[in-house]
Amino acid sequence: MAVLLKTAIHSNATYMMYLQKAIFYFLLVILNLPAFAQDFNICGNVKYLHVENLATTQMSNYEMTFDNVQSFSKEVNVETSGNIEKEISSGKGSTKNTEIGRKNNTPRYFYNNKSNFYFKDVFFDETMVVIEDQYTWDWKIDKETKKIGQFTAQKATVNFRGRDYIAWFTGEIPVPFGPWKFKGLPGLILEVYDTDNIFHISATQVKVGKEVNCNLLIDKDELKTPLSIIDYLAQKEKLVDAMFAQISSKLPKGSPTFKRDKNCADCGQGVEIFNE
């Protein structure tokens, strides 16, 4: 009987020792949860170069600030320019083209807070803030990788509004954001381009860490009354028609007016094809 009692006491003592250790480690984890949360609170800044090859080659610079739940890309180094008249000769004669300059140097931006996506555009010097419809990004992730700066980037492909795109993202920065409208990958997008060589965006500088100021300077009042995509496209059509009417009004008396062919097969389409 004495032996059984001694064994029971020893077992209870061992149980209490393990219980005390378990409580200690539990309290250690609870007390350090804020520190663990800080480790996973990602904050960074990326500079991107945007290149579009449509009727002309256009280059613009954006700076994107991001954290775990949102990103804000703002156009930087905006230059003011006037319209440029160009005469293009061909076997059929010569035509005059007008490259529309940008007098309104208000920066464009793209704001993504996961639940909504907004952008500000400047079209024919009119500023418009637009809210996008939610889009399902059906990314196909490939095993192929390459180095972009100090990061290992992985390949992914997607079709977005009529164009096939290739993106390179890095899981070393696990946020679902990227330049322009691209998002939804398990890592920051460092480079993206379409297979027709119309559109190319590349990161030129990436900073992540405590030295980055992650305050997103957004005018929330602008987001209260945004245009829908339908209203935005309709407004762009009005602005183009107004431009043609203005050019026609300056022609010599008796000259035929400029007519806009909305179904022009040689005019090409923008980066986004909304009528696909």
C-alpha positions in Angstrom: 0.0 0.0 0.0 2.8 2.4 0.9 4.5 1.6 -2.5 1.3 2.4 -4.4 0.8 5.7 -2.5 4.4 6.7 -3.2 3.9 6.0 -6.9 0.7 8.0 -7.0 2.4 11.0 -5.4 5.3 10.8 -7.8 2.9 10.7 -10.8 0.9 13.6 -9.5 4.1 15.6 -9.0 5.2 14.8 -12.6 1.8 15.8 -13.9 1.9 19.1 -12.0 5.4 19.8 -13.4 4.3 19.4 -17.0 1.2 21.4 -16.3 3.2 24.3 -14.9 5.5 24.2 -18.0 2.5 24.2 -20.3 1.0 27.2 -18.5 4.4 29.0 -18.6 4.8 28.5 -22.4 1.1 29.5 -23.0 1.6 32.7 -21.1 4.9 33.3 -23.0 3.1 33.1 -26.3 0.2 35.3 -25.2 2.4 38.0 -23.9 4.5 38.0 -27.0 1.6 38.1 -29.5 2.1 41.9 -30.2 5.7 41.2 -31.1 4.7 38.3 -33.5 2.1 40.6 -35.1 4.7 43.2 -35.7 6.9 40.7 -37.5 4.1 40.0 -39.9 3.1 43.6 -40.4 4.6 44.1 -43.9 5.2 47.7 -45.1 7.0 48.8 -48.2 7.5 51.1 -51.2 8.1 50.3 -54.8 9.0 52.5 -57.8 7.6 51.3 -61.1 8.3 52.4 -64.7 5.2 52.1 -67.0 5.7 51.9 -70.8 2.8 51.9 -73.3 3.4 51.4 -77.0 0.2 52.4 -78.7 0.1 55.1 -81.4 3.1 56.6 -79.6 5.4 55.3 -76.8 4.4 56.8 -73.5 6.4 56.4 -70.3 5.3 57.3 -66.8 6.6 56.7 -63.3 4.6 55.5 -60.3 5.5 55.1 -56.7 3.5 52.5 -54.7 3.2 52.3 -51.0 1.7 49.2 -49.5 1.1 47.3 -46.3 -0.8 44.0 -45.5 -4.3 45.3 -46.5 -3.9 48.1 -49.0 -1.8 49.7 -51.7 -1.6 53.2 -53.2 0.2 53.9 -56.5 0.7 57.5 -57.4 2.1 59.0 -60.5 5.3 61.0 -60.0 7.5 63.4 -62.0 4.5 64.5 -64.1 5.6 66.8 -66.9 3.3 69.4 -68.6 3.3 69.4 -72.4 1.3 70.9 -75.2 -0.1 69.3 -78.3 2.4 68.1 -81.0 1.5 68.2 -84.7 3.1 65.5 -86.9 2.9 64.9 -90.6 3.1 61.3 -91.6 3.9 60.4 -95.3 2.9 57.2 -97.0 2.4 55.9 -100.5 -1.2 57.3 -100.4 0.0 60.8 -99.5 0.4 62.5 -96.1 -1.7 62.9 -93.1 -1.5 65.2 -90.1 -1.6 63.6 -86.7 -2.0 65.5 -83.4 -0.4 64.0 -80.3 -2.5 65.4 -77.4 -0.3 66.9 -74.7 -1.1 67.1 -71.1 -1.6 70.5 -69.5 -3.2 69.1 -66.4 -0.4 67.7 -64.3 -2.6 66.3 -61.6 -1.1 62.9 -60.7 -3.0 59.8 -61.6 -3.3 57.1 -59.0 -4.5 53.6 -58.2 -5.9 52.7 -54.8 -6.6 49.1 -53.7 -8.0 48.3 -50.3 -8.9 44.6 -51.1 -12.7 45.3 -50.9 -12.7 48.1 -53.5 -10.4 49.5 -56.3 -10.3 53.1 -57.3 -8.3 55.0 -59.8 -7.8 58.6 -60.9 -7.3 59.3 -64.6 -6.5 62.5 -66.5 -8.0 62.4 -70.0 -7.9 65.4 -72.3 -7.0 67.4 -69.2 -10.1 66.4 -67.3 -9.7 64.6 -64.0 -11.9 61.7 -63.1 -12.0 59.4 -60.1 -13.5 56.0 -60.9 -14.5 52.9 -58.9 -13.8 49.6 -60.6 -16.0 46.5 -60.6 -14.5 43.6 -58.8 -12.5 41.4 -61.1 -11.6 37.7 -60.6 -7.9 37.3 -61.3 -7.6 33.7 -62.7 -3.8 33.5 -62.4 -1.9 30.5 -63.7 1.2 30.1 -61.6 4.2 28.6 -63.3 7.3 26.9 -61.8 9.7 29.1 -63.8 11.7 31.6 -61.8 14.2 34.3 -62.4 16.1 36.9 -60.4 14.9 40.5 -60.4 17.3 42.5 -58.4 17.8 40.8 -55.1 14.5 38.9 -55.2 13.6 35.5 -56.7 10.5 36.0 -58.8 8.1 33.4 -60.1 6.1 33.5 -63.3 2.4 33.8 -63.6 0.0 34.4 -66.5 -3.5 35.8 -66.9 -5.9 37.1 -69.5 -7.2 40.6 -68.5 -9.7 42.5 -70.7 -8.6 41.1 -74.0 -4.9 40.8 -73.4 -2.6 38.0 -72.2 -0.2 39.1 -69.5 2.9 37.6 -67.9 3.8 38.6 -64.4 6.8 38.0 -62.2 6.1 38.1 -58.4 8.1 37.4 -55.3 6.9 35.3 -52.4 9.7 37.0 -50.3 7.3 39.9 -49.9 3.9 38.1 -49.3 1.4 40.8 -50.2 -1.2 40.4 -53.0 -0.5 43.8 -54.7 1.2 45.0 -57.8 1.4 48.0 -60.2 -1.5 49.4 -62.2 -4.6 47.2 -61.6 -2.7 43.9 -61.1 -3.2 42.0 -57.9 -4.2 38.6 -56.4 -0.9 36.8 -56.5 0.8 35.3 -53.3 3.6 37.9 -53.5 4.5 41.4 -54.7 4.5 41.8 -58.5 7.8 43.1 -59.7 7.3 43.0 -63.4 4.3 42.5 -65.8 3.9 42.8 -69.6 1.5 41.6 -72.3 2.4 39.2 -75.1 1.8 41.8 -77.8 4.5 44.1 -76.4 2.0 46.9 -75.9 2.4 47.3 -72.1 5.4 46.8 -69.8 5.8 47.7 -66.2 9.0 47.0 -64.2 10.0 47.7 -60.6 13.1 50.0 -60.5 13.4 50.2 -56.7 12.0 48.2 -53.8 12.2 49.1 -50.1 10.7 47.0 -47.3 11.1 47.6 -43.6 10.9 50.0 -40.7 12.6 52.8 -42.6 9.7 53.1 -45.0 6.9 55.6 -44.4 3.8 53.7 -45.0 1.3 56.5 -44.5 -1.0 56.4 -47.5 -1.8 60.0 -48.4 -5.2 59.6 -50.0 -7.9 62.2 -50.3 -10.8 60.1 -49.0 -13.3 62.8 -50.0 -12.5 62.0 -53.7 -13.6 58.5 -53.1 -17.1 59.4 -51.9 -18.6 60.1 -55.3 -16.6 58.2 -57.9 -17.7 57.4 -61.5 -18.7 53.9 -62.5 -16.7 52.3 -65.3 -19.7 52.8 -67.6 -20.0 56.5 -66.8 -16.2 56.9 -67.1 -16.1 55.4 -70.6 -19.1 57.5 -71.6 -17.4 60.7 -70.4 -14.2 59.8 -72.4 -16.4 59.4 -75.5 -17.8 62.9 -74.9 -14.4 64.4 -74.5 -13.1 62.9 -77.7 -16.1 64.1 -79.7 -15.6 67.6 -78.2 -12.0 67.5 -79.3 -13.0 66.7 -82.9 -15.7 69.4 -82.9 -13.1 71.9 -81.6 -10.6 71.0 -84.4 -13.4 71.3 -87.0 -14.4 74.8 -85.8 -10.9 76.1 -86.6 -10.8 74.9 -90.2 -11.1 77.5 -93.0 -14.7 78.2 -94.1 -16.0 75.7 -96.5 -13.6 72.9 -95.5 -15.1 69.5 -94.7 -15.4 68.9 -91.0 -13.4 66.1 -89.3 -15.5 63.0 -88.7 -14.6 60.5 -86.1 -14.8 56.9 -87.2 -15.6 55.0 -84.0 -15.2 51.7 -85.8 -11.8 52.5 -87.3 -10.1 49.2 -87.9 -6.6 50.8 -88.1 -6.9 52.9 -85.0 -6.1 50.2 -82.5 -7.6 49.8 -79.1 -6.4 50.9 -75.7 -4.7 48.7 -73.2 -8.0 47.6 -71.7 -10.6 46.2 -74.2 -14.0 46.8 -72.6 -16.1 45.5 -75.5 -14.6 42.1 -75.8 
